[in-house]
Amino acid sequence: MCQILALNANSPTDITFSFEGFVNRAGITETNVDGTGIAFFEKNNNVRLLKDDKAAYNSYVRNLVRIYQIKSSNIIAHIRRASSGAPKLINCHPFVRELWGDNWVFCHNGHLESFPNITEKEKQSVVGETDSELFFTHLISHLEKEFPQKPEVEILFLAVAKFADSYASAGILNFVVSNGSFLIAHCSTNLYWISRSASDDTLIRRVDDGGVINLSCYANSDDKVTIICTMPVTNEKWNKMTNGQALLFVNGEVKLSYNGVPSVINKKFEAMTGLSSEIQQKINQEQAKYRTESAIRAQEALE
């Protein structure tokens, strides 16, 4: 189906390393070739949005990410495998909506088969053809009705998480959403996250193409960065979210966790929300090797 990549940090951060591995899943290591997009927040939380209906690995979006050298505290990227809506630009993620004077950015991996309590007006306000945009429109409309003014972030997080609960029987709902100040992630099947700091002085390897980097060479001492992805893009030990879980990320750290109603999974679509067994096996092998190498380095340091 689709693949999500997101970043939340306490200062503007470069996503190029993760993105370069991620885009290989759009036609090289995987078959998500129906479009790509990336959105990132700039000064005053203004959003810059780049989208293309071509496969990500061969898209101008990939080239622009390289040239632009994106640095932002909140970034959301997506590569698409169409399940609802034709493979064309209007249906490519991320989607952007305005609420309380903020830009909200959203992308989704999964498949929704129903839309509880949605109104005809909400349906008609959707521009494209996807279940993803329809859900996002419904979410924004719900929040606008619930809160005439923007509430505190903790209240807002719980409102988003509980709204996702109302879709527990509607299908598969892996998504991330951000207003530039924080990022919320919700999982039904596959969504992973990892937090890093400048103290992580070790080589990490991308699982899709073997690219390596020592992030401590690029980080400041007080940097805190979290990456969220449908499936791990590096050989590190990632944290897997559980079905029905929502997480609030602020300044590169998990601030709140909510264990909500697990989604009822349609097995027909479940396999499409992860990676092929071959790539998953490669990830497992890379992670095992990374853990072994880390243990050896720790032992050597003690000696």
N, C-alpha and C positions, 0 to 999 in steps of 0.2 A: 504494500500500500504506500504510504508516505513515510518520510523521515523528518524528524525535528532536531534542530540544534539550537541551543540558546546559551547566553552568557549573562551572568549577573555579577557585578564587581563593585568594589568600594571606590574605584577611580577608573577613568577611561582606559580600556584594555583592548589589545589587539586579538582578534579571533582568527587570524589567517592560518595559523598552524592547524587548528581543529577543522576549519572550513576546507582546507586543501585535501584532507583525508575524507571528509564527509561527502564532497561532491563526487567522489569515485563511485558512490552508491547510486549514481544517476547514469547508469549505462555501462560501467566497467565491472565493479564487483557486485552490483545489484541492477535491478531493472526499473528503477523509479525515473522514467524518462519523460514525464508529461508536464514538466515545467519546474521552475526554480524561483526562489525569491529570498531576499534578505532585507530586514528593516532594522534600523538602529537609531538611537536617540542622540541628538546633538544638543547644542546650547539651548537652555530653556525648555528642554524636553521636546523640541521640534523633531519630527521624524523624517528621515530620508529612506525612501522605499525603492528598491531595485527588483524588478520582476521580469521574467522571460518565459515564454512557453516552450523553450527548447530544453534539452537535457542539460543538467547543471555542469557536467564535466566539460562540455563543449559550448558553454553559454557565455555571452558577453558579461553576464553577472559575475561569473568566476573571474574574468579578466579585470573587471572594475574593482572587485574586492582586492585583488593584487595591487592595482594601481593606486586606489584610494587610500590603502593602508588604514582601514577602519579602526578607530579607537572609540569605544563607548562603554558606559557602565551597564547598559542593557541592550542586548542584540538578540534578534530572533531570525533564524533561517529555516528554510523548508525546501525539500525536494519532493516532487509529486509523482504518485502513481495513481492515475484516475480511477476512482470507483463510483463517484457521483459527479456528474458534469463532464462535458467534453474536455479534451486536452487543448485548452486555449487560454490566452492571457487573462481573460476576465475571471477565470477559475483558479488562478495560481495564488498561493499563499505567500507571505502573510497578508492578512486583511487589517485595515485600519478604520477605526471609528472615533468620533469625538464624544466625550462625556465629561461634564463639569469643567469644561475648558481644557481638559487633558486629551492628548492623543493616546488611544489604546491600540495595541498591536496584538494580534492573535494568530496562531496556527494550530492545526489539528492533524492527528494521525488516528484513523479508525474508520468506523462506518456507523452512521445513525439511521435507524429504520423508522423512527417516529419522533414527534416533537410535542411533548406534553404541554398542554395549555397555551400553545402559541396562537396568536391572533392572526386574522387575515391581513390586518394592517402591517404587522411585523413581517409576514411572508412577502408582502408586496414591496417592502423597502429593501429587499435583497437585490443586489445588482447582478450577481452571477447565478450559477446553477448548482452549487455544491451544498451538501449537507453541512459542511464546516461553516460556511458563511452564514447559513441560516441559523445554526446554533449560536454563533457569535452575535448576530443581530438580536436574537432572543435574549441572550445574556445581558447585553448592554441595555436593552429595553427594560428588562427586569430590574436592573440596578437603578436605572433612572426613576422608575416608579417607586422603588423601595426607599430611596434616599433623595429628597429634593436637593440636598447639599452633600458634597463629598464627605463621607464619614472618616473616622480614624482608620488607619491601615489594617489594624487587627479586626475591626468590625467588617471592613470591606472583604478581607480574606475569607472570613467565615461565611459571608453572604455568597461569595463566588463558589466556595466549596459545597455549601448546602444546595445551591442551585444545581450544581453538577449531580448531587444526590438524586434530584428529581428526574434525571436522565438515566438512572441505574438500569432500568429495564428497556431503555430505548436503543442500546447498541454499545459500540466500543468508543470510548471517549478519552483519548490521550491528548492533552493540549497544554500549551503555555500561553500566558497572556501577561502583558506588562503595560504600565503607563509611564515608564521611564524612571520612576522612583523606586519601584520594587517589581518583582516578577513572581507570578503564581504558576505552579505546575500541578496538573491533575493526571492521574494514571488509571487506566483500566487494564492494560496488558503489559506494555513495555515502555518504561521511561526510567532512565538512569541519571545519576548525578555524581559529581566529584568536586570537592573543594581543594584549592591549592593555595600555597603561600610561598614567599620567597625562601623559606627554609627548606623547601623541597629540592635539594641539590642532587638531582639524579637524572639520568637520561630516560626519557619516555619515548615510546615508539608508536606511530600510527599503525593500526591494524590493517587498513585497507591498501596502503602503498609503501609501508616500511619507513616513512620519513621519521627522523629523530630530532630531538631538541632537548637542551637542558634549560628548563624554564627559569631557573635561578639566575641565569645570565641576563635575563630580560626584565626581571621583576624588581620592584623597589621593596625595601625592608618591611613596609607596612601594607603591602598589597594583599588583598583577599579576593579570590576569584572562584566562582563556581560555574562549571559547565554542566548543562543538562542536555541529554541526547536520547533519542529513541533506543539506540544500542551503543555501547561504548565505542569511541573512536580511537582510543589508545589502549596500551597493554596494562594500564594501571588497575588497581582494585576499585571498581565503581560500586556505588550504592544503588540497589534496585528498589524502586518504589513498589508498593503493593497495590493490589486492586482496590480502588475506592479512596486511595490516599491523595491528599493535597498538601503541598508544601509552599510556604511563603519564604522567598529569598529577598534579603535586604542587605545591601553593601557586601555582597559576596558570601553571605552566611545564611544558614537556615534559621529563620526566626520563629516560625510556628509550623506545627504539623497537625493535620486533621485526618483521622481515620474514619472515612465516611462509608456510605453504602456501596458494597462491591457491585460492579457492573455485571449484568447477566451476559455472558460472552457467547456470541454466535460463532460456533466452531468454523463455519464457512469462511469467516473473515479473520479469525485469530492469527493464523500463520502469516497473513499478509501484513501484520502490524509489527513484525520483527525483521529478522534477516534470514537468509537461507541457511540450511544446516551446515554447509561448507564454511561460510563466513563465521557463523557462530562457533564452530569448532576451532577455527583459526584464532578467534578472540580468546577462547578458553586456554589454548596453548600459549599464546602470548602473555596472558595474565599469569599463568603458572610460572612461566620463565621469569617474568618480572619479579614475582614474589620470592623466587629462589635467589635471584641476583641481589635483591634488597636484603635478604637474610644473611647472605654471605658478606655483604658490605658492612652490615651491622656488627657481625661477629668480628670482622677484621678491625673495626673501630675500637671494640672492647679490648682486643689484644694489643 
